[in-house]
Amino acid sequence: MDQEEIIKKIEAQKRLPNLNFSIKEKTEAFTKRLFYTLFDKQTAVEDNLMELGKDFEVLAKLVCWEPGSPCKDIWQDYLQLLPGILEKLNLDAEAIFKNDPAANSVEEVYLSYPGFFAIAIYRLSHEFYKFGLPLVPRLMTECAHRLTGTDINPGAKIGDSFFIDHATGVVIGETAVIKDHVKIYQGVTLGALTVNKELRDTKRHPTIERNVTIYANATILGGETIIGENSIIGGNVWLTKSIPKNSMVSHTPQITIKNAVYHE
């Protein structure tokens, strides 16, 4: 093939007219500016909210290509929610600081804890998700996923004072429900029992009630699975059924230790 034919074949395969990777880049820049506006003391709130409004207008034009997409006036409605979102995030930061003995200050939580950053971007994207804004909420949480290793779908419902410790490898599915004062550790999955497109509009992920602690690498699956309040789920546990409140669930592996030192 000559170069002209190669170009034609490539262009023939580019069949999605709205697949524009600048959407991803602009969303990442928007997300960073939004985070700084809410938390960075040196960032002017008024000026940046104005710039964010302009950024959002550009994004909305790029992602709302379907007729009737709910983009009009979303930004003004979203602005009304920002103080409440920030209040929730401050509760999250306090919960992390109070529960993690390694945290030396609340400022350290905001600046260095990947779990807090992932929760922050989730909460900021979740309201856009509720408005029905296409693409942007998922790209926001995917930005946090790439930076922290924590994958929280923007559709999940998460209560107050949420704590993710270490964060890496955490997966929280779209229809998961997490109530107040829940603590989870690295590698935890709140997932679906099956992957089936026909289940798109059903609850596929578990419900975690208040004051539950889920330790590292536990996997909890299924839309009908409910973890009762005040329960503790041990590391490496695999759960596909509900448990009552005040439960303790543990996984006991068989461990064999041999002395490999030989004495002559």
Secondary structure, DSSP 4 states (H G I P E B T S, - for coil): --HHHHHHHHHHH---TT--THHHHHHHHHHHHHHHHHH-TTS-HHHHHHHHHHHHHHHHHHH--STT-S-TTHHHHHHHHHHHHHHHHHHHHHHHHHH-TT---HHHHHHH-HHHHHHHHHHHHHHHHHHT--SHHHHHHHHHHHHHS-EE-TT-EE-SS-EEES-TT-EE-TT-EE-SS-EEETT-EEE-S---GGGTTS--S-EE-TT-EE-TT-EEE-TT-EE-TT-EE-TT-EE-S-B-TT-EE---------------
